Amino acid sequence: MMQEKWALITGASSGIGKDFSRELAKQGWNVILVARREDRLLELKVEIEKSFSVKADYVKADLARIEDRERVITYFEKYPISFLVNNAGLQSRGKFDEKSFQESNHLIEVNVTALVYLARAAIIQFKKRGTTSYLLNVGSLNSYIATGDSAIYSGTKAFVKSFSLALSEELNGTNIHCTCFCPGGTESEILNGTGVQLASGGEKYMMKSSLVARIGIESAFQQKHTAIPGFLNKFNVLLSKVLPEKWMTAISSRMLRSMLLSSK
Ligand SMILES: NC(=O)c1ccc[n+]([C@@H]2O[C@H](COP(=O)([O-])OP(=O)(O)OC[C@H]3O[C@@H](n4cnc5c(N)ncnc54)[C@H](OP(=O)(O)O)[C@@H]3O)[C@@H](O)[C@H]2O)c1
């Protein structure tokens, strides 16, 4: 009998994570959806089970909380999961010193600590099972190019890339493939609650989350170590490899400031 395929996706209640979940379900994967907003998770579970012939379950969890992270990793024993999408993430905009330490630390807990915690639990189980398995860590263009007014976010995303590349090397020749997927501007809810919104006309620079998610899943199956969706994003990363880092940071910070307006 063919083994059932299960994937666990964090940050599945909106944006790219919702589309990662749909894309995997479309490709025959049963999915476990993780986020805080239970109504959204339930809605997506119903949608997925209705649209694709797969099973869906969900875990309401706040990944900034240790006890919730512990509850999420029990699913690696409950289900034969062989795909983890470490997608949950938060953005924050503004001067570093004007943010409380709690706000910055919350971002680090979700973008870094939870990602590391889940990656470790997944790898241990993936090794035990020995079947081909995938770990998709979501970084950002900020993994390559730091931007002002996003100091903590840029730092967390640089960590995700460096951590993922090191893991890819450690896992070379095993049954596990690790990919760091680095989108640029994508339509989602990421700016909600940051005090800024896209200026009018900014939408044309945003990629559709469904396309971004499709490219992300494809890059994991192609066993890429890193992947960047979209020509413009790839071009920016290429530029960052030839221009001095400080220029790239200055240019991209200025561009981003001109694309964002205060929403307060
Ligand atoms: N959109 C972009 O332009 C862009 C660009 C580069 C990289 N990314 C990365 O893509 C990933 C997905 O972001 P998105 O753009 O799709 O944003 P989004 O629409 O805001 O989705 C973020 C997801 O993370 C979940 N999340 C946030 N805090 C959480 C917590 N404490 N515990 C559990 N789940 C939590 C949210 O669910 P709940 O609120 O229901 O918990 C939501 O499902 C992030 O890692 C982000 O950094 C996005």
The ligand as a Gaussian input file, in Angstrom:
#p B3LYP/6-31G(d) Opt

LIG

0 1
 N        4.604000      39.096000       1.825000
 C        5.852000      39.424000       1.545000
 O        6.094000      40.439000       0.865000
 C        6.994000      38.550000       2.012000
 C        8.262000      38.777000       1.459000
 C        9.316000      37.974000       1.873000
 C        9.123000      36.984000       2.812000
 N        7.892000      36.790000       3.341000
 C        7.751000      35.745000       4.360000
 O        6.688000      34.882000       4.009000
 C        6.174000      34.278000       5.193000
 C        4.654000      34.370000       5.164000
 O        4.269000      35.721000       5.272000
 P        3.040000      36.365000       4.464000
 O        3.576000      37.414000       3.606000
 O        2.198000      35.310000       3.888000
 O        2.309000      37.127000       5.673000
 P        0.902000      36.955000       6.356000
 O       -0.202000      36.959000       5.351000
 O        0.867000      37.984000       7.431000
 O        0.990000      35.495000       7.009000
 C        1.769000      35.243000       8.149000
 C        1.321000      33.934000       8.766000
 O        2.111000      33.687000       9.950000
 C        1.232000      33.384000      11.022000
 N        1.768000      33.826000      12.296000
 C        2.192000      35.057000      12.659000
 N        2.539000      35.090000      13.952000
 C        2.326000      33.834000      14.430000
 C        2.458000      33.239000      15.690000
 N        2.881000      33.933000      16.763000
 N        2.142000      31.938000      15.836000
 C        1.676000      31.226000      14.772000
 N        1.530000      31.733000      13.543000
 C        1.839000      33.028000      13.387000
 C       -0.076000      34.138000      10.700000
 O       -1.179000      33.467000      11.305000
 P       -2.009000      33.965000      12.584000
 O       -1.994000      35.458000      12.574000
 O       -3.371000      33.362000      12.366000
 O       -1.302000      33.359000      13.727000
 C       -0.146000      33.963000       9.191000
 O       -0.754000      32.740000       8.858000
 C        6.829000      35.010000       6.369000
 O        7.871000      34.236000       6.880000
 C        7.359000      36.273000       5.732000
 O        8.464000      36.792000       6.431000
 C        6.822000      37.553000       2.962000

